[in-house]
Amino acid sequence: MIWHFIAAVFAGLGAAGVGLLLRTLSGKRLPRWIVPVFAGLGILGYQINHEYSWYEHKRNQLPATAQVVDTEQDRMFWRPWTYAFPLTVGFSVVDHSSMERRQADDHQLVEFILYRFQRAHVDRLHHQPYLMNCASAELVPLAEESRRPRVDALRELDRESTLYQAVCSPK
């Protein structure tokens, strides 16, 4: 976080320098307030660039066996540009290398971990093990320690969903 603060300060200083250069080149015909306006625009531009590049940056850090199965985009009134271009604030990932496939009564069962990344002042990562019955498209979370199915939270997925396709499609 300190590095983003330092980068924002330097972006503001650089943009203020451009404003000062423009004021000097115009023979001081441009008003003095152009320098702090450019500084503010530099800081704002850096922050917007950082926010919109977060998802791509995190996705590039994932291993080659990981597949993004869901993204969450949001609009915020204090960021009016997000109404035109929604900001990605979270995404879910399945890692194919950690999947365990097995057969039980002619049903293909796949145990996997679903990772959830959320953008915040400090990025958050949640993970939950699941068991998917590919024949019936039923998804049940597993208890963290015992790996026993929590049947009370069972849900049925649409067979066209990205999560179902990622987990149950043959590789």
LOKE-114057 format. One record per residue (C-alpha): chain; x, y, z; residue in three letters; residue number from 1. Coordinates in nm, 3 decimals. Layout:
// residues N
<pt A <X Y Z> Ala NUM> ...
END
This chain:
// residues 171
<pt A <0.000 0.000 0.000> Met 1> <pt A <0.287 0.237 0.076> Ile 2> <pt A <0.422 0.176 -0.276> Trp 3> <pt A <0.093 0.284 -0.432> His 4> <pt A <0.098 0.600 -0.221> Phe 5> <pt A <0.454 0.676 -0.334> Ile 6> <pt A <0.362 0.604 -0.697> Ala 7> <pt A <0.058 0.833 -0.672> Ala 8> <pt A <0.272 1.112 -0.527> Val 9> <pt A <0.525 1.079 -0.808> Phe 10> <pt A <0.248 1.066 -1.070> Ala 11> <pt A <0.114 1.391 -0.924> Gly 12> <pt A <0.459 1.551 -0.922> Leu 13> <pt A <0.522 1.443 -1.281> Gly 14> <pt A <0.188 1.578 -1.399> Ala 15> <pt A <0.247 1.902 -1.204> Ala 16> <pt A <0.581 1.931 -1.385> Gly 17> <pt A <0.399 1.900 -1.719> Val 18> <pt A <0.157 2.174 -1.608> Gly 19> <pt A <0.447 2.396 -1.502> Leu 20> <pt A <0.622 2.332 -1.835> Leu 21> <pt A <0.306 2.426 -2.027> Leu 22> <pt A <0.269 2.743 -1.820> Arg 23> <pt A <0.632 2.837 -1.886> Thr 24> <pt A <0.607 2.762 -2.260> Leu 25> <pt A <0.296 2.981 -2.285> Ser 26> <pt A <0.491 3.276 -2.146> Gly 27> <pt A <0.296 3.251 -1.817> Lys 28> <pt A <-0.030 3.325 -1.997> Arg 29> <pt A <-0.183 3.010 -1.851> Leu 30> <pt A <-0.318 3.063 -1.498> Pro 31> <pt A <-0.120 2.948 -1.195> Arg 32> <pt A <-0.387 2.703 -1.088> Trp 33> <pt A <-0.302 2.485 -1.390> Ile 34> <pt A <-0.011 2.327 -1.195> Val 35> <pt A <-0.216 2.186 -0.901> Pro 36> <pt A <-0.494 2.084 -1.142> Val 37> <pt A <-0.245 1.881 -1.342> Phe 38> <pt A <-0.109 1.730 -1.017> Ala 39> <pt A <-0.459 1.622 -0.915> Gly 40> <pt A <-0.531 1.480 -1.259> Leu 41> <pt A <-0.203 1.286 -1.246> Gly 42> <pt A <-0.291 1.130 -0.910> Ile 43> <pt A <-0.645 1.053 -1.025> Leu 44> <pt A <-0.519 0.904 -1.351> Gly 45> <pt A <-0.274 0.680 -1.167> Tyr 46> <pt A <-0.544 0.561 -0.926> Gln 47> <pt A <-0.790 0.484 -1.205> Ile 48> <pt A <-0.522 0.295 -1.399> Asn 49> <pt A <-0.428 0.097 -1.088> His 50> <pt A <-0.792 0.004 -1.015> Glu 51> <pt A <-0.868 -0.112 -1.368> Tyr 52> <pt A <-0.544 -0.311 -1.405> Ser 53> <pt A <-0.594 -0.503 -1.076> Trp 54> <pt A <-0.790 -0.792 -1.231> Tyr 55> <pt A <-0.549 -0.843 -1.520> Glu 56> <pt A <-0.250 -0.822 -1.283> His 57> <pt A <-0.396 -1.085 -1.048> Lys 58> <pt A <-0.501 -1.309 -1.336> Arg 59> <pt A <-0.146 -1.303 -1.476> Asn 60> <pt A <-0.013 -1.420 -1.137> Gln 61> <pt A <-0.225 -1.737 -1.147> Leu 62> <pt A <-0.070 -2.068 -1.254> Pro 63> <pt A <-0.137 -2.199 -1.604> Ala 64> <pt A <-0.368 -2.467 -1.461> Thr 65> <pt A <-0.605 -2.209 -1.308> Ala 66> <pt A <-0.926 -2.108 -1.483> Gln 67> <pt A <-1.138 -1.804 -1.400> Val 68> <pt A <-1.500 -1.918 -1.362> Val 69> <pt A <-1.671 -1.600 -1.242> Asp 70> <pt A <-1.606 -1.227 -1.225> Thr 71> <pt A <-1.787 -0.962 -1.023> Glu 72> <pt A <-1.814 -0.609 -1.156> Gln 73> <pt A <-1.944 -0.313 -0.960> Asp 74> <pt A <-2.041 0.050 -1.006> Arg 75> <pt A <-1.974 0.309 -0.734> Met 76> <pt A <-2.122 0.655 -0.710> Phe 77> <pt A <-1.794 0.804 -0.580> Trp 78> <pt A <-1.629 0.670 -0.895> Arg 79> <pt A <-1.861 0.801 -1.165> Pro 80> <pt A <-1.653 0.653 -1.450> Trp 81> <pt A <-1.752 0.304 -1.328> Thr 82> <pt A <-2.104 0.364 -1.461> Tyr 83> <pt A <-1.960 0.376 -1.812> Ala 84> <pt A <-1.692 0.109 -1.751> Phe 85> <pt A <-1.776 -0.119 -1.454> Pro 86> <pt A <-1.484 -0.207 -1.228> Leu 87> <pt A <-1.393 -0.572 -1.165> Thr 88> <pt A <-1.389 -0.611 -0.786> Val 89> <pt A <-1.372 -0.988 -0.751> Gly 90> <pt A <-1.332 -1.316 -0.932> Phe 91> <pt A <-1.343 -1.691 -0.867> Ser 92> <pt A <-1.087 -1.945 -0.983> Val 93> <pt A <-1.067 -2.323 -1.010> Val 94> <pt A <-0.724 -2.484 -1.023> Asp 95> <pt A <-0.733 -2.796 -1.242> His 96> <pt A <-0.415 -2.938 -1.087> Ser 97> <pt A <-0.583 -2.973 -0.746> Ser 98> <pt A <-0.895 -3.155 -0.872> Met 99> <pt A <-0.956 -3.512 -0.761> Glu 100> <pt A <-1.183 -3.718 -0.986> Arg 101> <pt A <-1.347 -4.045 -0.879> Arg 102> <pt A <-1.638 -4.269 -0.970> Gln 103> <pt A <-1.918 -4.367 -0.729> Ala 104> <pt A <-2.224 -4.564 -0.847> Asp 105> <pt A <-2.179 -4.457 -1.210> Asp 106> <pt A <-2.154 -4.091 -1.103> His 107> <pt A <-1.845 -3.889 -1.170> Gln 108> <pt A <-1.751 -3.694 -0.856> Leu 109> <pt A <-1.496 -3.415 -0.860> Val 110> <pt A <-1.345 -3.263 -0.547> Glu 111> <pt A <-1.195 -2.919 -0.600> Phe 112> <pt A <-1.115 -2.592 -0.427> Ile 113> <pt A <-1.286 -2.272 -0.537> Leu 114> <pt A <-1.069 -1.966 -0.478> Tyr 115> <pt A <-1.237 -1.625 -0.442> Arg 116> <pt A <-1.026 -1.309 -0.490> Phe 117> <pt A <-1.173 -0.976 -0.376> Gln 118> <pt A <-1.029 -0.631 -0.433> Arg 119> <pt A <-0.999 -0.416 -0.122> Ala 120> <pt A <-0.735 -0.193 0.035> His 121> <pt A <-0.567 -0.527 0.113> Val 122> <pt A <-0.662 -0.799 -0.135> Asp 123> <pt A <-0.866 -1.082 0.016> Arg 124> <pt A <-0.852 -1.448 -0.078> Leu 125> <pt A <-1.110 -1.701 0.039> His 126> <pt A <-1.103 -2.067 -0.051> His 127> <pt A <-1.359 -2.339 -0.002> Gln 128> <pt A <-1.339 -2.708 -0.093> Pro 129> <pt A <-1.637 -2.844 -0.288> Tyr 130> <pt A <-1.762 -3.173 -0.422> Leu 131> <pt A <-1.939 -3.174 -0.760> Met 132> <pt A <-2.156 -3.456 -0.888> Asn 133> <pt A <-2.118 -3.413 -1.262> Cys 134> <pt A <-2.408 -3.647 -1.347> Ala 135> <pt A <-2.667 -3.448 -1.149> Ser 136> <pt A <-2.487 -3.108 -1.151> Ala 137> <pt A <-2.509 -3.092 -0.771> Glu 138> <pt A <-2.253 -2.889 -0.581> Leu 139> <pt A <-2.193 -2.932 -0.210> Val 140> <pt A <-1.936 -2.752 0.008> Pro 141> <pt A <-1.705 -2.967 0.218> Leu 142> <pt A <-1.613 -2.902 0.579> Ala 143> <pt A <-1.260 -2.759 0.591> Glu 144> <pt A <-1.098 -3.010 0.828> Glu 145> <pt A <-1.297 -3.331 0.794> Ser 146> <pt A <-1.380 -3.294 0.422> Arg 147> <pt A <-1.732 -3.419 0.497> Arg 148> <pt A <-2.011 -3.286 0.273> Pro 149> <pt A <-2.235 -3.017 0.423> Arg 150> <pt A <-2.556 -3.146 0.265> Val 151> <pt A <-2.762 -2.858 0.408> Asp 152> <pt A <-2.583 -2.623 0.164> Ala 153> <pt A <-2.630 -2.844 -0.145> Leu 154> <pt A <-2.728 -2.661 -0.462> Arg 155> <pt A <-2.786 -2.755 -0.822> Glu 156> <pt A <-2.594 -2.577 -1.095> Leu 157> <pt A <-2.698 -2.501 -1.448> Asp 158> <pt A <-2.509 -2.729 -1.685> Arg 159> <pt A <-2.421 -2.425 -1.898> Glu 160> <pt A <-2.252 -2.243 -1.607> Ser 161> <pt A <-1.882 -2.174 -1.635> Thr 162> <pt A <-1.810 -2.349 -1.304> Leu 163> <pt A <-1.983 -2.670 -1.415> Tyr 164> <pt A <-1.805 -2.664 -1.752> Gln 165> <pt A <-1.465 -2.604 -1.588> Ala 166> <pt A <-1.502 -2.883 -1.334> Val 167> <pt A <-1.689 -3.151 -1.528> Cys 168> <pt A <-1.562 -3.116 -1.883> Ser 169> <pt A <-1.305 -3.382 -1.977> Pro 170> <pt A <-0.953 -3.248 -2.006> Lys 171> 
END
